[in-house]
Amino acid sequence: MYKAERTKNVVSGTRGIVYKEALRVQAEGNKVLKMNTGNPAAFGFPVPDSLKKAIAEATEKAAAYSESTGIKEAKEAILAYDLGKGFKNISVNDIFLGNGVSELAEMICSAMIDPGDEVLCPCPNYNLWTNSVLLAEGKPVFYECFEEKNWMPDADEIESHVTDKTKVIVIINPNNPTGALYSDELLLKICDVARRHGLVIFADEIYDRLLMDGAKHSSIAALAPDIPVMTFNGLSKSHIVCGFRCGWMTASGFTGKDGEEFKTVLETLSSVRLCSNTFAQFCVPAALADPVYTVEMMSPGGRIYERREATINAVNEAEYLSVVKNTGALYCFVRIDPERVHIKDGDDKQFAMEMVRDKHVMVVPGSGFDYPKPNYFRVVMLPEPEELAKAIKDIDDFCRTYDEKHYH
């Protein structure tokens, strides 16, 4: 009676039924290792001193509403950052701050997606994007990311999904949940698809600073300044302030009268919610002026780098698990051997809930990222290396007994 039809297929992969089961098991007095969200502060990662100083200095200024699209200092810092990455023909008027990329994803879909419009989303996919499309009454259409190609998509396969209703291609790079970093060659091919069909690109690049092994990130907006691109970024992961809800989006390639009218719509939607968190906005200049903190985390000896190494090594030693080593982000997408562990289609959430009860380890199964194969899960590489290694060993041990429990 009360539920809007548009919410019918909206689900939370990271805080859905597996998470609720983990909370129940924890409430019984058990310690549960919850690896459902990339939330570094929850695992003891400290806020950089540069941001603590910015917060202290902003106390009085942050008490008032800001301009709806963001404070001048933050927008100027973001503009400098984007120009440094090769963006062309943008100004502070093309930048919009929000309460995390989550709010901005809903805002952009409200601004651009009409009922029935199709949006091409990666599979696996961080389902913020599918949920935002559904709430705008659009239709998510999935293109595949291929494990055998190091979890990269294929531009021809993406193009095969284009119809006369397609409006947008979503790119998550570096990717969540796989940690894959896309090559310039692939990005340019995707740009060609967008160019041929007159499509907009939504580029979720919030992990662009979280790179390892000497990898370099290219912004798709910089590679194709002639294509309309909305680029999304923020401080949540790179500067350990998920709870601050600090994100932004930059519009590039939106030219002419239509482009200006569209940005006016974004200004209006920004005004409807008055403004985003002002404390977080005052942190932006300090954060973007402090790349050292993030680089140190991702370099050999750094906290995230060493956790990545511990995770990959533990999976490689496991009997039933395998993984493509990630280059970016905080995650890897682990495969359970389907020949030896027979998880039926639709049962991966049940598998994960039983593992919470048995091993007190929580991961998000592949279906939480709109992935149809039941034998995958995401690992968040944030606990201590020893905890991660033990968790992988416990998951492997759970796999060993799963078939015997269910099928024998």
C-alpha positions as a printed NumPy array, in Angstrom:
array([[  0.   ,   0.   ,   0.   ],
       [  2.762,   2.449,   0.928],
       [  5.686,   1.324,  -1.225],
       [  6.514,   3.228,  -4.421],
       [  6.835,   0.941,  -7.422],
       [ 10.189,   2.5  ,  -8.353],
       [ 11.757,   1.046,  -5.184],
       [ 10.822,  -2.532,  -6.042],
       [ 14.255,  -3.614,  -7.296],
       [ 16.391,  -1.296,  -5.164],
       [ 18.698,  -3.288,  -2.876],
       [ 21.839,  -2.7  ,  -0.855],
       [ 24.607,  -5.132,  -1.651],
       [ 26.907,  -4.013,   1.152],
       [ 24.283,  -3.506,   3.884],
       [ 21.626,  -6.015,   2.924],
       [ 20.576,  -9.33 ,   4.443],
       [ 24.121, -10.66 ,   4.921],
       [ 25.048,  -7.54 ,   6.866],
       [ 21.93 ,  -7.864,   9.007],
       [ 22.85 , -11.474,   9.744],
       [ 26.339, -10.35 ,  10.763],
       [ 24.828,  -7.834,  13.178],
       [ 22.599, -10.571,  14.643],
       [ 25.553, -12.92 ,  15.15 ],
       [ 27.536, -10.073,  16.684],
       [ 24.668,  -9.235,  19.051],
       [ 24.918, -12.794,  20.391],
       [ 28.36 , -11.893,  21.721],
       [ 30.526, -13.028,  18.824],
       [ 33.266, -10.953,  17.243],
       [ 32.493, -10.713,  13.525],
       [ 35.027,  -9.488,  10.976],
       [ 32.772,  -7.313,   8.805],
       [ 34.323,  -6.763,   5.382],
       [ 31.247,  -5.337,   3.73 ],
       [ 32.25 ,  -1.715,   3.151],
       [ 35.415,   0.157,   2.222],
       [ 35.419,   2.147,   5.453],
       [ 39.08 ,   2.676,   6.459],
       [ 38.434,   4.59 ,   9.7  ],
       [ 36.477,   1.616,  11.056],
       [ 39.688,  -0.419,  10.79 ],
       [ 41.869,   2.091,  12.625],
       [ 43.146,   4.181,   9.72 ],
       [ 43.721,   7.721,  11.07 ],
       [ 42.449,  10.94 ,   9.513],
       [ 45.39 ,  12.895,   8.015],
       [ 46.684,  15.738,  10.165],
       [ 46.119,  18.152,   7.282],
       [ 42.375,  17.474,   7.426],
       [ 42.217,  17.684,  11.222],
       [ 43.763,  21.144,  10.978],
       [ 41.309,  22.17 ,   8.247],
       [ 38.355,  21.024,  10.359],
       [ 39.568,  22.936,  13.43 ],
       [ 40.005,  26.111,  11.413],
       [ 36.585,  25.778,   9.731],
       [ 34.449,  25.514,  12.864],
       [ 32.861,  28.959,  12.613],
       [ 32.777,  29.171,   8.817],
       [ 31.167,  25.731,   8.47 ],
       [ 28.214,  26.585,  10.697],
       [ 26.365,  28.436,   7.931],
       [ 24.879,  27.178,   4.684],
       [ 27.279,  27.46 ,   1.771],
       [ 26.537,  28.197,  -1.852],
       [ 24.411,  25.343,  -3.164],
       [ 26.986,  23.979,  -5.611],
       [ 29.898,  24.333,  -3.169],
       [ 32.256,  26.788,  -1.532],
       [ 34.641,  28.774,  -3.721],
       [ 37.818,  27.415,  -2.091],
       [ 36.78 ,  23.792,  -2.606],
       [ 35.71 ,  24.317,  -6.198],
       [ 38.955,  26.094,  -7.038],
       [ 40.976,  23.225,  -5.533],
       [ 38.953,  20.649,  -7.501],
       [ 39.348,  22.7  , -10.687],
       [ 43.123,  22.75 , -10.246],
       [ 43.104,  19.003,  -9.602],
       [ 41.04 ,  18.26 , -12.708],
       [ 43.121,  20.546, -14.92 ],
       [ 46.208,  18.795, -13.586],
       [ 44.731,  15.51 , -14.816],
       [ 44.239,  16.936, -18.287],
       [ 40.629,  18.144, -18.281],
       [ 39.96 ,  20.811, -20.914],
       [ 37.587,  23.763, -21.115],
       [ 36.171,  23.572, -17.585],
       [ 35.61 ,  26.195, -14.913],
       [ 34.406,  26.325, -11.307],
       [ 30.879,  26.581, -12.711],
       [ 31.189,  22.994, -13.956],
       [ 31.857,  21.605, -10.462],
       [ 29.164,  20.488,  -8.021],
       [ 29.843,  19.311,  -4.471],
       [ 27.616,  16.792,  -2.726],
       [ 27.19 ,  14.578,   0.309],
       [ 29.381,  11.882,  -1.152],
       [ 29.197,  10.457,  -4.666],
       [ 26.081,   8.604,  -3.473],
       [ 23.995,  11.79 ,  -3.358],
       [ 25.43 ,  13.018,  -6.636],
       [ 24.657,   9.745,  -8.42 ],
       [ 20.995,  10.135,  -7.52 ],
       [ 21.106,  13.815,  -8.465],
       [ 22.611,  13.202, -11.905],
       [ 20.156,  10.411, -12.654],
       [ 17.252,  12.618, -11.588],
       [ 18.588,  15.34 , -13.868],
       [ 19.227,  13.19 , -16.922],
       [ 17.283,   9.919, -16.89 ],
       [ 13.67 ,   9.748, -18.031],
       [ 11.44 ,   6.697, -17.497],
       [ 12.555,   3.944, -19.872],
       [ 15.99 ,   5.404, -20.63 ],
       [ 18.709,   2.742, -20.624],
       [ 22.008,   3.111, -18.779],
       [ 24.879,   0.719, -19.49 ],
       [ 26.468,  -0.419, -16.212],
       [ 29.448,  -2.711, -15.618],
       [ 28.951,  -6.233, -14.333],
       [ 30.084,  -6.701, -11.608],
       [ 28.94 ,  -3.25 , -10.568],
       [ 28.818,  -1.096,  -7.446],
       [ 25.045,  -0.977,  -7.224],
       [ 24.84 ,   2.656,  -6.181],
       [ 24.603,   3.161,  -9.932],
       [ 21.889,   0.634, -10.68 ],
       [ 19.865,   1.815,  -7.693],
       [ 20.145,   5.453,  -8.78 ],
       [ 19.006,   4.536, -12.293],
       [ 16.063,   2.544, -10.927],
       [ 14.975,   5.391,  -8.658],
       [ 14.92 ,   7.634, -11.735],
       [ 12.727,   4.946, -13.39 ],
       [ 15.424,   4.159, -15.916],
       [ 16.629,   0.701, -16.92 ],
       [ 20.121,  -0.58 , -16.01 ],
       [ 21.595,  -2.726, -18.791],
       [ 24.731,  -4.669, -17.925],
       [ 27.913,  -5.034, -19.937],
       [ 30.382,  -7.666, -18.81 ],
       [ 33.786,  -7.23 , -17.221],
       [ 35.835, -10.335, -18.009],
       [ 37.884, -12.122, -15.383],
       [ 40.156, -13.572, -18.092],
       [ 40.891,  -9.977, -19.205],
       [ 41.855,  -8.902, -15.691],
       [ 38.268,  -7.778, -15.103],
       [ 38.271,  -5.287, -17.955],
       [ 35.24 ,  -4.882, -20.214],
       [ 35.31 ,  -5.109, -23.995],
       [ 34.268,  -2.052, -26.027],
       [ 32.608,  -4.157, -28.727],
       [ 30.581,  -6.02 , -26.109],
       [ 29.545,  -2.691, -24.585],
       [ 28.441,  -1.454, -27.991],
       [ 26.375,  -4.601, -28.562],
       [ 24.028,  -3.425, -25.787],
       [ 23.365,   0.018, -27.274],
       [ 19.78 ,   0.632, -28.405],
       [ 17.809,   3.702, -29.371],
       [ 16.91 ,   4.042, -25.674],
       [ 20.514,   4.055, -24.426],
       [ 21.581,   7.365, -22.898],
       [ 24.602,   6.754, -20.649],
       [ 27.606,   4.481, -20.162],
       [ 28.772,   4.124, -16.544],
       [ 32.505,   3.52 , -16.061],
       [ 33.925,   2.693, -12.601],
       [ 37.699,   3.105, -12.863],
       [ 39.493,   1.917, -10.763],
       [ 36.727,  -0.583, -10.406],
       [ 34.662,  -1.536,  -7.41 ],
       [ 34.458,  -4.507,  -6.661],
       [ 37.386,  -5.878,  -8.718],
       [ 40.123,  -3.294,  -8.156],
       [ 40.887,  -3.302, -11.898],
       [ 42.461,  -0.246, -13.523],
       [ 41.433,   0.327, -17.135],
       [ 44.031,   0.976, -19.832],
       [ 44.041,   4.138, -21.946],
       [ 43.49 ,   1.96 , -25.01 ],
       [ 40.272,   0.546, -23.562],
       [ 39.048,   3.956, -22.39 ],
       [ 39.593,   5.437, -25.853],
       [ 37.591,   2.594, -27.416],
       [ 34.741,   3.235, -24.976],
       [ 34.917,   6.917, -25.925],
       [ 34.523,   5.894, -29.579],
       [ 31.351,   3.967, -28.672],
       [ 29.948,   7.002, -26.861],
       [ 30.903,   9.291, -29.74 ],
       [ 29.296,   7.088, -32.414],
       [ 26.002,   6.831, -30.538],
       [ 25.799,  10.257, -28.912],
       [ 26.017,   8.891, -25.357],
       [ 27.003,  10.543, -22.09 ],
       [ 29.637,   8.919, -19.871],
       [ 29.359,   8.789, -16.076],
       [ 32.929,   8.228, -14.843],
       [ 33.134,   7.107, -11.201],
       [ 36.798,   7.805, -10.417],
       [ 36.726,   8.025,  -6.632],
       [ 39.609,   5.522,  -6.401],
       [ 41.859,   7.376,  -8.861],
       [ 44.42 ,   8.122,  -6.136],
       [ 44.343,   4.604,  -4.661],
       [ 46.825,   2.914,  -6.983],
       [ 49.651,   0.441,  -6.448],
       [ 52.584,  -1.028,  -8.368],
       [ 53.445,   2.221, -10.129],
       [ 50.107,   2.352, -11.962],
       [ 48.843,   5.628, -13.41 ],
       [ 45.2  ,   6.622, -13.776],
       [ 43.796,   8.446, -16.797],
       [ 40.533,  10.352, -16.548],
       [ 38.232,   9.562, -19.444],
       [ 37.21 ,  13.236, -19.565],
       [ 40.815,  14.163, -20.321],
       [ 41.066,  11.567, -23.085],
       [ 37.888,  12.77 , -24.813],
       [ 37.148,  16.445, -24.124],
       [ 34.591,  16.483, -26.953],
       [ 32.299,  13.936, -25.255],
       [ 29.87 ,  14.908, -22.463],
       [ 31.295,  13.318, -19.304],
       [ 30.273,  13.607, -15.659],
       [ 33.309,  12.708, -13.538],
       [ 32.704,  11.73 ,  -9.895],
       [ 35.321,  11.884,  -7.156],
       [ 35.686,  12.488,  -3.426],
       [ 37.74 ,  12.18 ,  -0.259],
       [ 36.045,   9.233,   1.474],
       [ 38.649,   6.597,   0.649],
       [ 41.815,   8.514,  -0.183],
       [ 41.692,  10.625,   2.977],
       [ 39.806,   8.318,   5.396],
       [ 36.705,  10.467,   5.873],
       [ 33.828,   8.284,   4.654],
       [ 31.56 ,   9.694,   7.349],
       [ 32.149,  13.273,   6.238],
       [ 30.223,  12.525,   3.015],
       [ 32.453,  14.595,   0.755],
       [ 32.11 ,  14.119,  -2.999],
       [ 31.963,  16.153,  -6.167],
       [ 31.205,  15.873,  -9.845],
       [ 32.667,  17.758, -12.785],
       [ 30.776,  18.347, -16.023],
       [ 32.943,  18.405, -19.152],
       [ 32.053,  18.368, -22.83 ],
       [ 28.542,  19.738, -22.216],
       [ 28.552,  22.48 , -24.844],
       [ 26.076,  24.855, -26.427],
       [ 22.623,  25.814, -25.24 ],
       [ 21.682,  22.246, -24.226],
       [ 24.793,  21.947, -22.079],
       [ 24.132,  25.221, -20.297],
       [ 20.49 ,  24.321, -19.689],
       [ 21.533,  20.97 , -18.255],
       [ 23.968,  22.574, -15.818],
       [ 21.192,  24.937, -14.762],
       [ 19.13 ,  21.858, -13.854],
       [ 22.02 ,  20.628, -11.69 ],
       [ 22.204,  24.026, -10.001],
       [ 18.486,  23.825,  -9.27 ],
       [ 18.734,  20.318,  -7.797],
       [ 21.7  ,  21.46 ,  -5.703],
       [ 19.602,  24.348,  -4.416],
       [ 16.694,  22.075,  -3.494],
       [ 18.869,  20.372,  -0.88 ],
       [ 20.432,  23.755,   0.079],
       [ 24.064,  22.617,   0.227],
       [ 26.326,  19.701,   1.083],
       [ 28.238,  19.178,   4.353],
       [ 30.237,  22.372,   4.816],
       [ 32.857,  20.877,   7.16 ],
       [ 33.699,  18.387,   4.426],
       [ 33.879,  21.114,   1.804],
       [ 36.44 ,  23.064,   3.83 ],
       [ 38.581,  19.908,   3.92 ],
       [ 38.854,  19.658,   0.134],
       [ 41.684,  22.179,  -0.436],
       [ 43.768,  20.683,   2.37 ],
       [ 43.199,  17.136,   1.143],
       [ 44.016,  17.801,  -2.498],
       [ 47.156,  19.651,  -1.389],
       [ 48.233,  16.572,   0.609],
       [ 48.773,  13.652,  -1.806],
       [ 51.598,  12.231,   0.324],
       [ 49.29 ,  10.57 ,   2.853],
       [ 47.532,   8.54 ,   0.154],
       [ 50.712,   7.683,  -1.741],
       [ 52.304,   6.345,   1.441],
       [ 49.307,   4.055,   2.119],
       [ 49.547,   2.579,  -1.38 ],
       [ 53.346,   2.157,  -1.547],
       [ 55.371,  -0.869,  -0.355],
       [ 55.314,  -0.809,   3.435],
       [ 52.12 ,   1.252,   3.412],
       [ 49.003,   0.075,   5.193],
       [ 46.854,  -0.71 ,   2.169],
       [ 49.698,  -2.087,   0.055],
       [ 50.696,  -4.569,   2.758],
       [ 47.077,  -5.618,   3.273],
       [ 46.731,  -6.194,  -0.457],
       [ 49.838,  -8.382,  -0.417],
       [ 48.567, -10.366,   2.575],
       [ 45.186, -10.918,   0.892],
       [ 46.574, -12.028,  -2.459],
       [ 49.153, -14.308,  -0.859],
       [ 46.514, -15.942,   1.339],
       [ 44.182, -16.533,  -1.621],
       [ 47.03 , -17.982,  -3.671],
       [ 47.732, -20.439,  -0.862],
       [ 44.069, -21.413,  -0.525],
       [ 42.756, -24.688,  -1.894],
       [ 39.369, -23.547,  -3.205],
       [ 39.946, -19.859,  -4.008],
       [ 41.63 , -17.81 ,  -6.726],
       [ 41.899, -14.111,  -7.534],
       [ 43.071, -11.623, -10.143],
       [ 45.527,  -9.35 ,  -8.35 ],
       [ 44.101,  -5.847,  -8.117],
       [ 46.006,  -2.68 ,  -8.973],
       [ 43.714,  -0.112,  -7.446],
       [ 40.982,   0.604,  -4.909],
       [ 40.521,  -1.287,  -1.633],
       [ 39.103,  -4.522,  -3.008],
       [ 39.632,  -7.733,  -4.868],
       [ 36.983, -10.047,  -6.296],
       [ 37.659, -13.644,  -5.247],
       [ 36.537, -16.729,  -7.165],
       [ 35.414, -19.929,  -5.46 ],
       [ 36.236, -22.987,  -7.575],
       [ 32.84 , -23.959,  -9.055],
       [ 34.041, -27.461,  -9.886],
       [ 34.711, -28.218,  -6.231],
       [ 32.28 , -25.99 ,  -4.334],
       [ 28.799, -26.193,  -5.798],
       [ 26.917, -23.042,  -4.857],
       [ 23.626, -23.06 ,  -6.686],
       [ 22.384, -20.048,  -8.619],
       [ 20.721, -17.646,  -6.21 ],
       [ 22.348, -19.225,  -3.148],
       [ 25.421, -17.039,  -2.742],
       [ 23.777, -14.84 ,  -0.079],
       [ 22.813, -17.978,   1.852],
       [ 26.424, -19.182,   1.5  ],
       [ 27.662, -15.867,   2.914],
       [ 25.177, -15.878,   5.817],
       [ 26.132, -19.417,   6.801],
       [ 29.779, -18.387,   6.717],
       [ 29.009, -15.527,   9.122],
       [ 27.398, -17.989,  11.516],
       [ 30.119, -20.62 ,  11.186],
       [ 33.309, -18.575,  10.778],
       [ 32.252, -15.109,  11.97 ],
       [ 33.589, -13.608,   8.741],
       [ 31.392, -11.39 ,   6.586],
       [ 31.981, -10.692,   2.889],
       [ 29.622,  -9.424,   0.195],
       [ 28.771, -12.132,  -2.36 ],
       [ 28.864, -11.444,  -6.087],
       [ 25.118, -10.906,  -6.322],
       [ 25.603,  -7.863,  -4.087],
       [ 27.359,  -6.361,  -7.115],
       [ 24.769,  -7.517,  -9.664],
       [ 27.05 , -10.395, -10.706],
       [ 25.071, -13.448, -11.828],
       [ 27.662, -16.155, -11.14 ],
       [ 27.211, -17.46 ,  -7.574],
       [ 30.843, -18.351,  -6.85 ],
       [ 32.393, -14.896,  -6.242],
       [ 32.745, -12.516,  -3.313],
       [ 34.487,  -9.217,  -2.608],
       [ 37.238,  -8.852,  -0.038],
       [ 37.741,  -5.43 ,   1.568],
       [ 41.491,  -5.164,   2.191],
       [ 41.368,  -3.049,   5.348],
       [ 41.789,  -5.345,   8.408],
       [ 45.286,  -6.049,   9.701],
       [ 47.322,  -8.371,   7.433],
       [ 47.149, -11.184,   9.981],
       [ 43.368, -10.827,  10.237],
       [ 43.009, -10.903,   6.463],
       [ 45.172, -14.008,   6.142],
       [ 43.169, -15.781,   8.852],
       [ 39.863, -14.722,   7.29 ],
       [ 40.875, -16.124,   3.894],
       [ 41.967, -19.37 ,   5.563],
       [ 38.62 , -19.565,   7.39 ],
       [ 36.699, -18.962,   4.158],
       [ 38.723, -21.66 ,   2.43 ],
       [ 37.974, -24.036,   5.295],
       [ 34.263, -23.201,   5.072],
       [ 34.359, -24.027,   1.368],
       [ 35.866, -27.411,   2.217],
       [ 32.807, -28.451,   4.214],
       [ 30.093, -26.645,   2.249],
       [ 29.273, -29.408,  -0.272],
       [ 29.324, -32.097,   2.383],
       [ 26.836, -30.13 ,   4.458],
       [ 24.413, -29.355,   1.637],
       [ 24.706, -32.063,  -1.004],
       [ 25.769, -35.278,   0.71 ]])
